[in-house]
Amino acid sequence: MTEPTPNQPWQTRFWLWADRALMANLFLVFFSFAWLAIAVVGRSLHKPLGFDLWYALWQPLWQPALGILMAGAILNGSLRWVSRRLSPKD
């Protein structure tokens, strides 16, 4: 991934930072899934590995993270498709 430079148009810098934000959100979702898997195994073995804390964070943290990831992926893909269709052909 390239670094934004002042010479680039604002759209290029915007997409670069939007991609970075979505990637950070993706890793948060992956972390959430790994934590859930470990916590469920721990709960089945009667070991406290944070299932109750994970469940308490479901609505205020994990649901919005999943929603942002899904909406961002759909919006990002749609807007890039539209911009590719509207851009002049070489």
C-alpha positions as CSV (number, residue, x, y, z in Angstrom):
1,M,0.0,0.0,0.0
2,T,1.3,3.4,-0.9
3,E,1.6,6.3,1.4
4,P,-0.5,9.4,0.7
5,T,1.4,12.3,-0.7
6,P,0.2,16.0,-1.0
7,N,0.4,15.7,-4.8
8,Q,-2.3,13.1,-5.0
9,P,-5.9,14.2,-5.5
10,W,-8.1,14.1,-2.4
11,Q,-10.1,11.1,-3.7
12,T,-7.0,8.9,-3.8
13,R,-6.1,9.9,-0.3
14,F,-9.7,9.4,0.9
15,W,-9.8,5.8,-0.6
16,L,-6.4,5.0,0.9
17,W,-7.5,6.0,4.4
18,A,-11.0,4.4,4.0
19,D,-9.2,1.1,3.0
20,R,-7.0,1.4,6.1
21,A,-10.0,2.0,8.4
22,L,-11.8,-1.0,6.9
23,M,-8.7,-3.2,7.3
24,A,-8.4,-2.2,11.0
25,N,-12.1,-3.0,11.5
26,L,-11.6,-6.4,9.8
27,F,-8.8,-7.2,12.2
28,L,-11.1,-6.2,15.1
29,V,-13.8,-8.6,13.8
30,F,-11.2,-11.4,13.4
31,F,-10.0,-10.8,17.0
32,S,-13.6,-10.9,18.2
33,F,-14.2,-14.2,16.5
34,A,-11.0,-15.7,17.9
35,W,-11.9,-14.5,21.4
36,L,-15.4,-16.0,21.0
37,A,-14.1,-19.3,19.9
38,I,-11.6,-19.5,22.8
39,A,-14.3,-18.4,25.3
40,V,-16.8,-21.0,24.1
41,V,-14.2,-23.7,24.4
42,G,-13.3,-22.5,27.9
43,R,-17.0,-22.3,28.9
44,S,-17.5,-25.9,27.8
45,L,-14.5,-26.9,29.9
46,H,-15.8,-24.9,32.8
47,K,-12.9,-22.4,32.6
48,P,-13.5,-18.7,32.8
49,L,-12.0,-17.4,29.6
50,G,-14.1,-14.2,29.1
51,F,-17.3,-15.4,27.6
52,D,-19.4,-13.2,29.8
53,L,-17.3,-10.2,29.0
54,W,-17.5,-10.9,25.3
55,Y,-21.2,-11.3,25.5
56,A,-21.5,-8.0,27.4
57,L,-19.6,-6.3,24.6
58,W,-21.8,-7.9,21.9
59,Q,-24.2,-5.0,21.4
60,P,-22.0,-2.0,22.1
61,L,-18.9,-3.1,20.3
62,W,-19.1,-6.3,18.1
63,Q,-22.4,-5.6,16.4
64,P,-21.4,-2.1,15.2
65,A,-18.0,-3.4,14.1
66,L,-19.7,-6.1,12.0
67,G,-22.2,-3.6,10.6
68,I,-19.5,-1.1,9.7
69,L,-17.5,-3.9,8.0
70,M,-20.5,-5.1,5.9
71,A,-21.7,-1.6,5.0
72,G,-18.1,-0.4,4.2
73,A,-17.4,-3.4,2.0
74,I,-20.7,-2.9,0.1
75,L,-20.3,0.8,-0.2
76,N,-16.6,0.7,-1.1
77,G,-17.2,-1.9,-3.8
78,S,-20.2,-0.1,-5.2
79,L,-18.5,3.3,-5.4
80,R,-15.4,1.8,-7.0
81,W,-17.5,0.0,-9.5
82,V,-19.4,3.2,-10.4
83,S,-16.2,5.3,-10.6
84,R,-14.6,2.7,-12.9
85,R,-17.7,2.7,-15.1
86,L,-17.7,6.5,-15.3
87,S,-14.0,7.0,-15.8
88,P,-12.9,7.5,-19.4
89,K,-11.4,4.5,-21.1
90,D,-7.8,4.5,-22.1
